């Protein structure tokens, strides 16, 4: 069959109304979904285009792109590479050398959040924007646009915590700009930044001048303006930020009411005085449970949260949605990284979406194996529901057999294509042969907390050396106190569940190479303060992610000493 390139549909429909905006997003979602039955042809086309377009590049010549005819040829010619392996090539392109990875010159470089180490740079070409980023980006917003049109808009119904335009991007000398995906202006005609939900809201532009590095002040300023509007949805992508907003409201509440009353922002002129709204909010908070100001107090007609719903977030989302309102639902943001897309929701499934088979070529490695340059890989149609896999991407941005560093879980299939959800980073904790992954910890905690009725707010863990052997300690914040007998039962059950979900942990425990797991119950404030310390270290709010494994000695000491 013949497959045609997916089109960007942001300008396919006339009109600038909110209805037209949502219609364009739904059309993009349906267009991407329509590619699923022809997945094999799309995957073949992506490979053919990559080889033909980039044969005459430094990378293409070194790997013999001109001689490759099949996916098996491609596997034999190009080893699997991590970002560290690819960095010398990316650095050459970032410094302005032409035709390194792609025939097209990168228009910019996406930078990652650096949540698991130093920030990575990802080349972005026009073909990547046109064939990968925009079709995926638009389709991902099609589900909330279709299922919750009353809450999803460019204007004041949507508070987009991800949207943070950058005044000026950094760059290497002589090279393209470098910026995070959520801050990138992809240029005339791309429309991506301007089409973010909430991008036309009154708080899209800050009400007072603030330094770009004043991340918490910028977040406060946007919430302060939004507090005077009828917000129906909050977009976070990163659920950690959605979880922090209720905590921040408690901290901000006196200043927020004063600013609204006086028509100021951070004490500076920044709007019209609104004493009626300040009085209304004060009264609502006084009637709320515990007299606690929450997003539901600010925005009683809230209906939608949009962010990642799997991984560690799956443990605290039920509690979180209550903070936003009794009628609030949460839809999953797509499974993706700065380097490229993985799964995009096509319906109201609570956690997962099918692979974006028209955007990137996918290969996979069993998640229980280490990924080596010559690891055997599986194609999309060889995956099994219920299994976890390392993700390997190839796409026209210049990533070839790139090891993403994320693990994906196959839920089921849609039109023969695996529907996948994020299952954590590929990080392995291995003290005594247990080879624990993030997904193991989350699954064990989910089952143990369900069976004993423990309401988990957040957690992190690490292995520690005991008097005679190592063991794992789990630092957990819970919503209600755990009596000693409950805590002991809980830690025993988590230990057993880890053995059930992880063969390596079960073996290490049975051979007494690992001691029993210990649970340290810590206050919620331990994680709130950890979030603030990471913010103070230079991370933007949208970049601060949950940490299942805590490798930082100082952070661990601070969290567990409370």
C-alpha positions as CSV (number, residue, x, y, z in Angstrom):
1,X,0.0,0.0,0.0
2,X,1.0,3.7,-0.3
3,X,1.0,5.8,2.8
4,X,1.0,9.6,2.8
5,X,2.8,11.8,5.2
6,X,0.7,12.9,8.2
7,X,-0.2,16.5,7.8
8,X,-0.3,19.2,10.5
9,X,-3.9,20.0,10.8
10,X,-3.7,23.1,12.9
11,X,-4.5,25.2,9.9
12,X,-6.7,22.8,8.0
13,X,-9.9,24.1,9.4
14,X,-10.9,27.8,9.2
15,X,-11.7,29.9,12.1
16,X,-10.1,30.9,15.3
17,X,-12.9,30.1,17.8
18,X,-12.5,27.7,20.6
19,X,-14.8,25.3,18.8
20,X,-12.6,25.4,15.7
21,X,-9.5,24.9,17.9
22,X,-10.9,21.8,19.5
23,X,-12.1,20.5,16.2
24,X,-8.6,20.7,14.8
25,X,-7.2,18.8,17.7
26,X,-9.8,16.0,17.4
27,X,-9.1,15.8,13.7
28,X,-5.4,15.4,14.4
29,X,-6.2,12.6,16.9
30,X,-8.4,10.8,14.4
31,X,-5.8,11.2,11.7
32,X,-3.1,9.6,13.8
33,X,-5.5,6.8,14.9
34,X,-6.3,6.1,11.3
35,X,-2.7,5.1,10.7
36,X,-2.8,2.2,13.1
37,X,-4.2,-0.5,10.8
38,X,-1.4,0.3,8.3
39,X,1.4,0.2,11.0
40,X,3.7,-2.1,9.1
41,X,3.7,0.1,6.0
42,X,4.3,3.2,8.2
43,X,7.2,1.6,9.9
44,X,8.7,0.6,6.6
45,X,8.3,4.0,5.2
46,X,9.9,5.7,8.1
47,X,13.0,3.5,7.7
48,X,13.1,4.1,4.0
49,X,12.9,7.8,4.4
50,X,15.5,7.9,7.1
51,X,18.0,6.0,4.9
52,X,17.3,7.9,1.7
53,X,17.3,11.4,3.3
54,X,20.4,10.9,5.3
55,X,22.7,8.6,3.4
56,X,25.0,11.6,2.5
57,X,25.7,12.6,6.1
58,X,28.7,11.8,8.4
59,X,26.5,9.3,10.3
60,X,24.9,7.9,7.2
61,X,28.3,7.3,5.4
62,X,29.9,5.8,8.5
63,X,27.0,3.3,8.9
64,X,26.5,2.5,5.2
65,X,22.9,3.9,4.9
66,X,23.2,3.7,1.1
67,X,23.6,-0.1,1.3
68,X,20.8,-0.8,3.8
69,X,17.7,-2.4,2.3
70,X,15.8,-4.0,5.3
71,X,15.3,-3.5,9.0
72,X,17.6,-6.5,9.6
73,X,20.3,-4.7,7.5
74,X,19.6,-1.6,9.6
75,X,20.0,-3.5,12.9
76,X,23.3,-5.0,11.7
77,X,24.7,-1.7,10.5
78,X,23.7,0.6,13.4
79,X,24.4,-0.3,17.0
80,X,22.0,0.6,19.8
81,X,23.1,3.9,21.3
82,X,22.4,5.9,24.5
83,X,22.5,9.7,24.5
84,X,26.0,9.4,25.9
85,X,27.1,7.3,23.0
86,X,25.5,9.8,20.5
87,X,26.8,12.9,22.3
88,X,29.9,13.4,20.1
89,X,27.7,13.5,17.0
90,X,25.2,15.8,18.6
91,X,27.9,18.2,19.8
92,X,29.3,18.5,16.3
93,X,25.9,19.5,15.0
94,X,25.3,21.9,17.9
95,X,28.5,23.6,17.1
96,X,27.4,24.3,13.6
97,X,29.0,21.5,11.6
98,X,26.7,20.6,8.6
99,X,25.3,17.2,7.6
100,X,26.4,15.4,10.7
101,X,23.3,13.4,11.6
102,X,20.8,14.7,9.1
103,X,20.8,16.3,5.7
104,X,18.7,19.1,7.1
105,X,20.3,21.4,9.6
106,X,18.8,21.3,13.1
107,X,16.6,24.4,13.6
108,X,17.1,24.1,17.4
109,X,17.9,21.5,20.1
110,X,15.5,20.4,22.7
111,X,17.0,20.1,26.1
112,X,15.8,17.5,28.7
113,X,14.9,18.3,32.3
114,X,18.0,16.7,33.7
115,X,15.9,14.9,36.3
116,X,18.2,11.8,36.1
117,X,21.5,13.5,35.4
118,X,22.9,16.3,33.3
119,X,20.6,17.9,30.7
120,X,20.7,16.2,27.3
121,X,20.4,17.9,23.9
122,X,18.2,16.5,21.2
123,X,18.4,17.8,17.6
124,X,15.2,19.1,16.0
125,X,14.9,19.3,12.2
126,X,12.0,20.7,10.1
127,X,11.2,17.1,9.1
128,X,11.0,16.1,12.8
129,X,8.6,19.0,13.5
130,X,6.4,18.3,10.5
131,X,6.4,14.5,10.6
132,X,6.8,13.7,14.3
133,X,6.3,16.5,16.8
134,X,3.3,18.4,15.5
135,X,1.2,15.3,14.5
136,X,1.9,13.7,17.8
137,X,1.5,16.9,19.9
138,X,-1.8,17.8,18.3
139,X,-3.2,14.3,18.4
140,X,-2.3,14.0,22.1
141,X,-4.6,17.0,22.9
142,X,-7.4,15.6,20.8
143,X,-8.7,13.3,23.6
144,X,-9.3,16.0,26.2
145,X,-10.7,18.3,23.4
146,X,-13.2,15.5,22.4
147,X,-14.2,14.2,25.8
148,X,-14.2,17.5,27.8
149,X,-14.8,20.4,25.4
150,X,-16.3,22.5,28.2
151,X,-12.9,22.5,30.0
152,X,-10.3,22.4,27.3
153,X,-9.5,25.7,25.5
154,X,-6.8,28.2,24.6
155,X,-8.4,30.8,26.8
156,X,-9.2,31.3,30.5
157,X,-10.9,27.9,31.1
158,X,-7.4,26.2,31.1
159,X,-4.5,26.8,33.5
160,X,-1.5,25.3,31.7
161,X,1.3,24.8,34.2
162,X,3.5,23.4,31.4
163,X,3.3,26.6,29.3
164,X,6.3,28.8,30.0
165,X,7.6,30.6,26.9
166,X,11.3,31.4,26.9
167,X,12.3,35.0,26.3
168,X,15.7,34.0,24.7
169,X,17.1,30.5,24.2
170,X,20.7,29.6,24.9
171,X,23.0,28.3,22.1
172,X,26.5,27.1,21.4
173,X,28.7,29.6,19.6
174,X,27.7,29.4,16.0
175,X,24.9,26.8,16.7
176,X,21.1,26.7,16.9
177,X,19.2,27.6,20.1
178,X,18.7,25.1,22.9
179,X,15.5,25.0,24.8
180,X,13.0,22.6,26.5
181,X,10.1,21.4,24.4
182,X,7.5,23.2,26.6
183,X,9.3,26.5,26.0
184,X,10.2,26.1,22.3
185,X,8.8,28.4,19.6
186,X,9.0,26.2,16.6
187,X,8.8,29.1,14.1
188,X,6.4,30.6,11.7
189,X,3.6,28.3,10.6
190,X,4.4,25.6,13.2
191,X,1.8,27.0,15.6
192,X,2.8,24.6,18.4
193,X,3.5,27.1,21.1
194,X,0.6,29.4,20.2
195,X,-1.8,26.5,20.2
196,X,-1.1,25.2,23.6
197,X,-4.2,24.9,25.7
198,X,-4.4,28.0,27.9
199,X,-1.9,29.9,25.7
200,X,-4.4,32.7,25.2
201,X,-5.4,33.0,28.8
202,X,-4.9,36.3,30.6
203,X,-2.0,34.7,32.6
204,X,-0.2,33.5,29.5
205,X,1.7,36.8,29.8
206,X,3.1,37.5,33.2
207,X,1.3,40.5,34.9
208,X,4.5,41.9,36.3
209,X,8.1,41.7,35.0
210,X,10.0,38.8,36.5
211,X,13.4,37.3,35.9
212,X,13.2,34.1,33.8
213,X,15.0,32.2,36.6
214,X,12.4,33.2,39.2
215,X,10.4,30.0,38.7
216,X,8.3,30.0,41.8
217,X,7.4,33.7,41.4
218,X,6.3,33.1,37.8
219,X,4.2,30.2,38.9
220,X,2.6,32.2,41.6
221,X,1.9,35.1,39.2
222,X,0.0,32.9,36.8
223,X,-2.0,31.3,39.6
224,X,-2.7,34.7,41.1
225,X,-4.3,35.9,37.8
226,X,-6.1,32.6,37.3
227,X,-7.6,32.9,40.7
228,X,-10.0,35.6,39.4
229,X,-11.3,33.4,36.6
230,X,-13.5,30.3,36.1
231,X,-10.8,27.7,35.4
232,X,-12.1,24.3,34.4
233,X,-8.9,22.4,33.7
234,X,-5.3,22.3,34.8
235,X,-2.6,20.9,32.4
236,X,0.5,19.7,34.1
237,X,1.8,16.7,32.1
238,X,4.2,16.1,35.0
239,X,1.9,15.0,37.9
240,X,4.4,16.1,40.5
241,X,3.5,19.7,39.7
242,X,-0.2,18.9,39.8
243,X,0.3,17.4,43.3
244,X,2.4,20.4,44.5
245,X,-0.2,23.1,43.5
246,X,-2.5,22.3,46.5
247,X,0.5,22.5,48.8
248,X,1.6,25.8,47.3
249,X,-1.9,27.3,47.6
250,X,-1.7,26.7,51.4
251,X,1.7,28.5,51.5
252,X,0.5,31.3,49.2
253,X,-3.0,31.9,50.6
254,X,-2.5,35.1,52.7
255,X,-0.4,36.8,50.1
256,X,-2.8,35.6,47.3
257,X,-5.9,37.1,49.0
258,X,-4.1,40.3,49.7
259,X,-2.9,40.6,46.1
260,X,-6.4,40.0,44.8
261,X,-7.9,42.5,47.2
262,X,-5.3,45.2,46.4
263,X,-5.0,44.6,42.6
264,X,-1.3,43.6,43.0
265,X,0.9,40.7,42.2
266,X,3.8,39.9,44.5
267,X,3.0,43.3,46.1
268,X,3.5,45.2,42.8
269,X,0.8,46.9,40.7
270,X,-0.6,44.1,38.6
271,X,-4.3,44.3,38.0
272,X,-7.5,46.0,39.3
273,X,-8.4,45.7,43.0
274,X,-11.0,43.0,43.6
275,X,-12.0,43.0,47.2
276,X,-15.2,41.1,46.4
277,X,-13.3,38.1,45.0
278,X,-10.9,38.1,47.9
279,X,-13.8,38.0,50.3
280,X,-15.5,35.3,48.4
281,X,-12.4,33.1,48.4
282,X,-11.8,33.7,52.1
283,X,-15.3,32.6,52.9
284,X,-15.1,29.5,50.7
285,X,-11.9,28.4,52.4
286,X,-13.4,28.9,55.8
287,X,-16.1,26.3,54.8
288,X,-13.7,23.8,53.2
289,X,-12.6,20.7,55.1
290,X,-10.0,21.7,57.6
291,X,-10.4,25.3,56.4
292,X,-7.8,24.4,53.8
293,X,-7.6,26.4,50.6
294,X,-7.5,24.0,47.7
295,X,-7.9,24.2,43.9
296,X,-11.5,23.2,44.4
297,X,-12.0,26.4,46.6
298,X,-10.5,28.6,43.9
299,X,-12.2,26.9,41.0
300,X,-15.4,25.1,42.0
301,X,-16.3,24.2,38.4
302,X,-13.1,22.4,37.8
303,X,-13.6,19.3,35.6
304,X,-10.3,18.1,34.2
305,X,-6.7,17.3,35.1
306,X,-4.3,16.4,32.3
307,X,-1.0,14.7,33.1
308,X,0.8,11.4,33.3
309,X,-1.3,8.9,35.2
310,X,0.9,5.8,35.4
311,X,4.1,5.1,37.3
312,X,4.4,6.5,40.8
313,X,1.6,9.0,40.1
314,X,-0.9,6.1,40.0
315,X,-0.5,5.8,43.8
316,X,-1.5,9.4,44.7
317,X,-3.8,10.4,41.9
318,X,-7.0,9.3,43.7
319,X,-6.2,11.7,46.6
320,X,-5.0,14.4,44.3
321,X,-8.2,14.6,42.3
322,X,-10.2,15.2,45.5
323,X,-8.1,18.3,46.1
324,X,-9.3,19.7,42.7
325,X,-13.0,18.8,43.1
326,X,-15.4,15.9,43.5
327,X,-16.4,15.9,39.8
328,X,-12.8,16.1,38.4
329,X,-11.5,13.4,36.1
330,X,-7.9,12.9,35.0
331,X,-6.9,12.0,31.5
332,X,-3.4,10.8,30.6
333,X,-0.9,12.9,28.8
334,X,1.0,11.0,26.1
335,X,3.9,8.7,26.9
336,X,6.8,10.6,25.5
337,X,10.2,12.2,26.1
338,X,12.1,15.2,24.8
339,X,13.7,12.8,22.4
340,X,10.5,11.6,20.8
341,X,7.0,10.1,21.2
342,X,6.0,6.7,22.3
343,X,2.3,6.2,22.9
344,X,-0.5,8.7,22.2
345,X,-4.0,8.2,23.8
346,X,-6.7,7.8,21.2
347,X,-9.7,7.4,23.6
348,X,-10.5,7.8,27.3
349,X,-8.3,4.9,28.5
350,X,-7.0,6.0,31.9
351,X,-3.3,5.4,31.5
352,X,-2.2,4.4,28.0
353,X,-2.3,5.0,24.2
354,X,-1.1,3.1,21.1
355,X,2.4,3.5,19.7
356,X,2.6,6.5,17.3
357,X,3.6,4.2,14.4
358,X,3.4,7.0,11.8
359,X,5.9,9.2,13.7
360,X,8.9,7.0,14.6
361,X,10.4,3.6,14.0
362,X,10.2,1.5,17.1
363,X,12.2,-1.4,18.4
364,X,12.1,-2.9,21.9
365,X,14.3,-4.9,24.3
366,X,12.9,-7.0,27.2
367,X,13.0,-4.7,30.3
368,X,14.6,-7.4,32.4
369,X,17.7,-7.4,30.2
370,X,20.5,-4.8,30.0
371,X,20.6,-2.9,26.7
372,X,23.9,-3.5,24.9
373,X,24.9,-2.1,21.5
374,X,24.2,-5.5,19.9
375,X,21.1,-6.4,21.9
376,X,18.5,-8.3,19.9
377,X,15.4,-6.2,19.4
378,X,11.7,-6.8,18.8
379,X,9.4,-4.9,16.5
380,X,6.1,-3.5,17.4
381,X,4.1,-6.5,16.3
382,X,6.3,-8.9,18.4
383,X,5.4,-7.3,21.8
384,X,3.3,-9.2,24.3
385,X,0.5,-7.6,26.5
386,X,1.4,-7.6,30.1
387,X,5.2,-7.3,29.5
388,X,7.7,-4.4,30.0
389,X,10.2,-3.2,27.4
390,X,13.0,-0.8,26.9
391,X,12.1,1.7,24.1
392,X,14.4,2.2,21.1
393,X,13.6,5.1,18.6
394,X,14.6,6.1,15.1
395,X,13.2,9.3,13.6
396,X,14.0,12.2,11.3
397,X,15.4,14.4,14.0
398,X,18.7,12.5,13.7
399,X,18.2,9.7,16.3
400,X,19.0,6.3,15.0
401,X,18.3,3.2,17.2
402,X,18.4,5.5,20.2
403,X,17.9,3.9,23.6
404,X,15.3,6.2,25.2
405,X,16.0,5.2,28.8
406,X,12.3,4.7,29.6
407,X,10.5,1.4,30.2
408,X,7.0,1.0,28.6
409,X,4.3,-1.5,29.6
410,X,2.1,-3.1,27.0
411,X,-1.6,-2.9,28.2
412,X,-3.4,-4.4,25.2
413,X,-3.7,-3.6,21.4
414,X,-5.6,-1.1,19.3
415,X,-6.0,-2.1,15.7
416,X,-3.1,-4.6,16.1
417,X,-0.8,-1.9,17.6
418,X,0.4,-2.2,21.2
419,X,-1.3,0.2,23.6
420,X,1.4,1.3,26.1
421,X,1.8,3.1,29.3
422,X,4.9,4.6,31.0
423,X,6.4,2.1,33.5
424,X,9.3,4.2,34.8
425,X,12.9,5.0,34.0
426,X,15.1,2.1,33.0
427,X,17.3,2.6,36.1
428,X,18.1,-0.6,37.9
429,X,18.9,-0.8,41.6
430,X,21.2,-3.8,42.1
431,X,22.9,-4.4,45.4
432,X,22.7,-8.2,45.7
433,X,21.5,-9.4,42.3
434,X,17.9,-8.2,42.8
435,X,17.9,-5.9,39.7
436,X,14.9,-3.8,41.0
437,X,13.2,-1.4,38.5
438,X,10.9,1.5,39.3
439,X,8.0,-0.5,38.0
440,X,8.6,-3.2,40.5
441,X,8.5,-0.8,43.5
442,X,5.4,1.0,42.2
443,X,3.5,-2.3,41.6
444,X,4.4,-3.7,44.9
445,X,3.4,-0.5,46.7
446,X,0.1,-0.3,44.7
447,X,-1.0,-3.8,45.7
448,X,0.1,-3.5,49.3
449,X,-1.5,-0.1,49.8
450,X,-4.7,-1.4,48.1
451,X,-4.9,-4.5,50.3
452,X,-4.3,-2.6,53.6
453,X,-6.0,0.6,52.7
454,X,-2.9,2.8,53.0
455,X,-3.3,6.1,51.3
456,X,0.2,6.9,49.8
457,X,1.1,10.5,49.2
458,X,4.6,10.0,47.9
459,X,7.6,7.7,48.3
460,X,11.2,7.2,47.5
461,X,13.6,4.3,48.3
462,X,17.1,3.1,48.3
463,X,19.2,0.1,49.5
464,X,21.1,0.6,52.7
465,X,23.8,-1.4,54.4
466,X,22.7,-3.2,57.6
467,X,24.9,-4.8,60.3
468,X,25.2,-8.0,58.3
469,X,23.6,-7.4,54.8
470,X,22.0,-4.8,52.8
471,X,18.2,-4.1,52.8
472,X,15.8,-1.6,51.1
473,X,14.3,1.2,53.0
474,X,11.2,2.8,51.7
475,X,10.5,6.4,52.8
476,X,6.7,6.8,52.5
477,X,4.4,9.8,53.2
478,X,0.8,8.7,54.0
479,X,-2.3,10.7,54.3
480,X,-3.3,9.2,57.7
481,X,-1.0,8.0,60.5
482,X,0.0,4.3,60.5
483,X,-0.1,2.7,64.0
484,X,3.0,0.6,64.6
485,X,1.2,-2.7,64.0
486,X,-0.1,-1.4,60.7
487,X,3.3,-0.1,59.7
488,X,4.9,-3.5,60.4
489,X,2.2,-5.3,58.5
490,X,2.6,-2.9,55.6
491,X,6.3,-3.3,55.3
492,X,6.0,-7.0,55.5
493,X,3.4,-7.0,52.7
494,X,5.5,-4.7,50.5
495,X,8.5,-7.0,51.0
496,X,6.4,-10.0,49.9
497,X,4.9,-8.1,46.9
498,X,8.4,-7.1,45.7
499,X,9.3,-10.8,45.7
500,X,6.2,-11.5,43.7
501,X,6.8,-8.9,41.0
502,X,10.6,-9.2,40.9
503,X,12.2,-12.6,40.4
504,X,15.6,-11.0,41.3
505,X,14.4,-9.6,44.5
506,X,12.7,-12.9,45.5
507,X,15.9,-14.8,44.8
508,X,18.1,-12.3,46.7
509,X,15.7,-12.5,49.7
510,X,15.5,-16.3,49.6
511,X,19.3,-16.6,49.6
512,X,19.5,-14.0,52.5
513,X,21.6,-11.8,50.3
514,X,19.1,-9.0,51.1
515,X,17.5,-8.3,54.5
516,X,13.8,-7.6,54.9
517,X,12.5,-4.3,53.6
518,X,12.0,-1.5,56.1
519,X,9.3,1.2,55.9
520,X,10.1,4.7,57.2
521,X,7.0,6.8,57.5
522,X,7.8,10.5,56.9
523,X,5.6,13.6,56.9
524,X,4.3,15.0,53.6
525,X,6.4,18.0,54.3
526,X,9.5,16.0,53.7
527,X,8.6,15.7,50.0
528,X,7.4,19.3,49.8
529,X,10.7,20.6,51.1
530,X,12.6,18.3,48.8
531,X,10.6,19.8,45.9
532,X,11.6,23.3,47.0
533,X,15.3,22.3,47.3
534,X,15.3,21.0,43.7
535,X,13.6,24.2,42.6
536,X,16.2,26.3,44.4
537,X,18.9,24.3,42.6
538,X,17.7,25.6,39.3
539,X,15.0,23.2,38.0
540,X,11.8,24.6,36.6
541,X,8.6,23.4,38.4
542,X,7.5,21.4,35.3
543,X,10.9,19.6,35.3
544,X,10.8,18.3,38.9
545,X,9.7,14.7,38.7
546,X,9.0,11.9,41.2
547,X,12.0,9.9,42.2
548,X,11.4,6.3,43.0
549,X,15.0,5.6,43.6
550,X,16.8,8.2,45.7
551,X,20.6,8.2,44.9
552,X,21.4,11.6,46.5
553,X,22.8,11.0,50.0
554,X,22.0,14.5,51.2
555,X,18.4,14.4,49.8
556,X,17.8,10.9,51.4
557,X,19.1,12.1,54.8
558,X,16.9,15.2,54.7
559,X,13.8,13.2,53.7
560,X,14.2,10.5,56.3
561,X,15.4,12.7,59.2
562,X,12.0,14.4,59.6
